[in-house]
Amino acid sequence: MALKKMVERLTKPVEDQDRDALTRYCDGLGVTAINAVTDRDHVRVGGEVRAVRIVPRAGAPALEVTITDGRDSVTGVFLGRRKIAGLSPGRRVVLEGVLCPEEGRHVLFNPVYQLLS
């Protein structure tokens, strides 16, 4: 059995190993899996920041932070913000708010966030 796991670890792509490790980490947080969320519900999701970008919305800046838990992704939109200290790619975070559908993706507007180590 141990040999089988070792062979699997050696032959499995690094991206798959990272995704599995992130999924296990998020399962331990006690948050909802992103692929199990439904629109217009209050959710608490966690994951790793994959992208941070500034997008103008109605003439004002908005910071978009995309997180993934290894299964799916959610975008947190912070209206009127250009940056948030500590929110950078690779950082782990928990977002909480009401999930809205927008252009085929899951979006949380002005979510409550918690930075994780």
C-alpha positions in Angstrom: 0.0 0.0 0.0 2.8 2.4 0.9 4.6 1.6 -2.4 1.4 2.4 -4.3 1.1 5.8 -2.7 4.7 6.6 -3.3 4.4 5.7 -7.0 1.3 7.8 -7.2 3.1 10.8 -5.7 6.0 10.4 -8.1 3.9 10.1 -11.2 1.1 12.6 -10.4 1.6 16.1 -11.9 2.7 18.8 -9.4 -0.4 20.9 -10.2 -2.7 18.0 -9.2 -0.8 17.5 -6.0 -1.1 21.2 -5.1 -4.8 21.1 -5.9 -5.3 18.1 -3.7 -3.3 19.7 -0.8 -5.4 22.9 -1.1 -8.6 20.9 -1.1 -7.6 19.1 2.1 -6.6 22.3 3.7 -9.9 24.0 2.9 -11.9 21.0 4.1 -10.2 21.4 7.5 -11.4 25.1 7.7 -15.0 24.1 8.1 -16.1 26.3 5.1 -18.5 25.4 2.3 -16.9 23.9 -0.8 -17.1 26.3 -3.6 -18.5 23.8 -6.1 -21.4 23.2 -3.6 -22.5 26.8 -3.2 -25.7 28.2 -4.7 -26.4 31.7 -5.9 -28.2 34.2 -3.6 -27.2 32.3 -0.5 -25.1 33.5 2.4 -21.9 31.5 2.2 -18.5 31.2 3.9 -15.8 29.9 1.5 -12.1 29.6 1.9 -9.2 29.1 -0.5 -6.1 30.5 -2.0 -5.9 33.9 -3.8 -5.2 33.2 -7.5 -5.6 36.6 -9.0 -5.9 40.3 -7.9 -6.9 43.0 -10.3 -8.4 46.5 -10.3 -11.5 46.8 -12.5 -13.5 50.1 -12.8 -17.2 49.7 -12.0 -19.5 52.7 -12.7 -16.5 55.0 -12.8 -15.1 53.9 -9.4 -12.3 51.4 -8.8 -13.1 47.9 -7.6 -10.6 45.4 -6.4 -11.4 41.9 -7.7 -9.8 39.0 -5.7 -10.3 35.5 -7.2 -9.9 32.6 -4.8 -10.0 28.8 -5.4 -10.3 25.9 -3.1 -9.0 23.3 -5.6 -12.5 22.5 -6.9 -13.9 25.8 -8.2 -13.4 29.6 -7.8 -15.2 32.6 -6.4 -14.5 36.3 -7.0 -14.7 38.8 -4.2 -15.3 42.3 -5.4 -14.4 45.2 -3.0 -16.1 48.3 -4.4 -14.2 51.6 -4.0 -10.9 49.9 -3.1 -7.6 49.8 -5.0 -5.8 47.5 -2.6 -6.2 45.6 0.6 -3.1 44.9 2.6 -2.3 41.2 2.8 -4.5 40.2 -0.1 -2.0 39.0 -2.7 -1.7 35.9 -4.9 -0.8 32.8 -2.9 -2.3 34.0 0.3 -5.0 31.9 2.0 -8.3 33.7 2.9 -11.9 33.1 4.0 -14.6 35.2 2.4 -18.1 35.5 3.7 -21.2 37.2 2.1 -24.1 36.7 -0.3 -23.2 35.0 -3.5 -24.4 36.7 -6.7 -24.3 35.3 -10.2 -22.4 37.6 -12.7 -21.4 36.7 -16.2 -21.2 33.0 -15.5 -19.1 33.2 -12.3 -19.7 33.3 -8.6 -19.2 36.8 -7.1 -19.3 38.1 -3.5 -19.7 41.9 -3.3 -17.9 43.6 -0.4 -17.4 40.3 1.5 -16.2 40.0 5.0 -12.7 38.6 4.8 -10.3 36.8 7.1 -6.6 36.4 6.2 -5.1 33.0 7.1 -1.5 32.2 7.7 
